[in-house]
Amino acid sequence: MTLDELNAQDARGFASALDGVFEHSPWIVARTLDARPFASIDALHDALLATLDRATADEQLALLRAHPELAGKAAFRGELTADSTAEQSGAGLNQCSPQEFARLQELNAAYNAKFGFPFIIAVKGLDRAAIIERFTERLKRDRPTEFEEALQQIARIAWLRLEALVEE
């Protein structure tokens, strides 16, 4: 879809077109609708992030919690969104060795226990070893730092999804 076509959509079409940009969080797109028309994908992305910045801490936490664990139970039950499935598969997380899988499960549990939301990382361009390394490093942080990092990773994921979805 072109940016002009997106800008011309009614509210339902706009929301539908951008449904997967933020994981299970259609409220971000809905609250950004009135900022149309967007002159570029960058302007659209900036407007979506401004909506996210204005959200309450509880809404932001709900967004973080809407993301699946990496190589987690939802992935193996086939319950991920199409975008998450493609992203995790692209990073090879669907091909973990038993040791890698066990390590990711260990890291997921420790991370959730410490921070109260799943580990979020834009996996494009990363392999399993790099993801596990970053996971381990980020687990050493404090919650406020990691909360902000998770939101920054969501911003990157949203950009990558927009870039794949909308043509200028």
N, C-alpha and C positions, 0 to 999 in steps of 0.2 A: 504494500500500500504506500502511496506517495504521501508526503506531508500535506500537500494540498487536499488530497482525498480525506485524510484523517481530520484536518481542520473543518472540512465540510460535513462531517458526520453529525447526526443528532446525538443527544446525550447517551442514548442506549448504544448506538453504533460506536461512539468514541470509547465508551467504557468497555465494550466487547472487544474492540480492536486492541486495547492495551491491557486486557485482563491479566495476562501472565507476567507483566513487567515487575510487579511486586508480589511476592509469594503470598497467595491467599489473603490479600489486603486490598480489595477494590476501593476502599474509602479514599486512598491516596489519589487515584485517578479521578474519582467522583468529585473530590474537593478542588481539583485542578482544572476542571472543565471550563469554568468561567474565565480562565486566563487566555483562552483561545482568541485569535489565531496565533499560532507559533510560527516564527520566521525561520526557524531551523530546528534540527534535532537537539542541538545544544540548548536552545531556548526552552524546548519542551522538557528536557531533562532537568534544567535549572528550576523550572516551575514546579515539577514534581518533587524535587528535593526541598524547595521552599515550603511546600505543603507538609512534607515530612518534618522539617525543622519546626514548623508551627504546632505540630501534634504534641499532645501531652506525653509525659514520660510513660504513662501506662499504655498509651496507643503505640508508642515506639517499642515498648517491651513486647506487646502483643505481636507486632510485626516480626521482631526477632524470633519469638516463639513459634511463628508460623512457618519458619524455615525447617527443613528436615535435617536430621543428623547426616553426616557424611558416611556412606556405606552402612547406614543404620537399618533398623527393622523395616521402616517404610519402603526403603529401596528393595529389600528382598521380598517384600509382600507385593511389589508392583504398585505401590500407592503414591509414588512421586508424581508431580506434574510432569508434563512432557518436557518442559524446559529443564527442570532439575534432573530428570533422567538423562537427557542428552549431555548436560554439563558434567554430571558425575561420570557417565560413561566415557566422555571425551578425555577425562583425566585418568581413565583406567581404574576407577574405583569399583567397577563391576568385575574386575579381574584380580582382586586382591589375593595374595597367597594367604594360607591359614594364619601365618604369623602377622601379616599386615592387617588382616581382618580383626584378629584378636587385639592388636595394638590400637586400632581405631575404636573398637568397642570400649576398651579401657580408657582411652582419651575422651571419648564422648561422655562416658559416665562421670569422669573426674571434672570435666568442663561444666557439664550441666549442674553438678553438685556445687561447684564453686560460684558460678555466675548466674544460674537460674534460667539460662537460655542456651540453645545449641550453638556450637562453633560454626561461624559463617565465614566463608572465604570465596572469592571469585576464583574458581579453579581453572579458568581458561589459561592455557600455557604452562600449567603446573603438572607434574607427574605425582604419583603416589608418595614417593620419598620426600619430595619438596613439601607436599601437603602435610605429611606427618611431622616433618621438621618444624614447620610454621605452627602447627597445632601445639606441639610441645613447648615452643617458645612463648606463644601467646597464653598458655595456661599459667605462666609465671606472673602475669600482670595482675593489677588490681581491677576491681569491677568497673569503676568509672572509665578507666582507660580502655578496657575491653569492650564496654558498651559503645563507646564512640568508634572504636575500630570496627565493630560489627556493623554499625550504621554506615561507615565508609565503604565497607565491603558490599553492603546492599546497594549503595549508590553505584558502585562499579558494575555489579551484576545487572542493575537496571539499565545502565548505559549500554552494556553489551547486548542485552535483550532488545532495547530500542533500536540499536544499530542494525540488528538482524531483521527487524520487523518493519521499519519505516525507511523509505527512500526519500531523499531531499529532492 
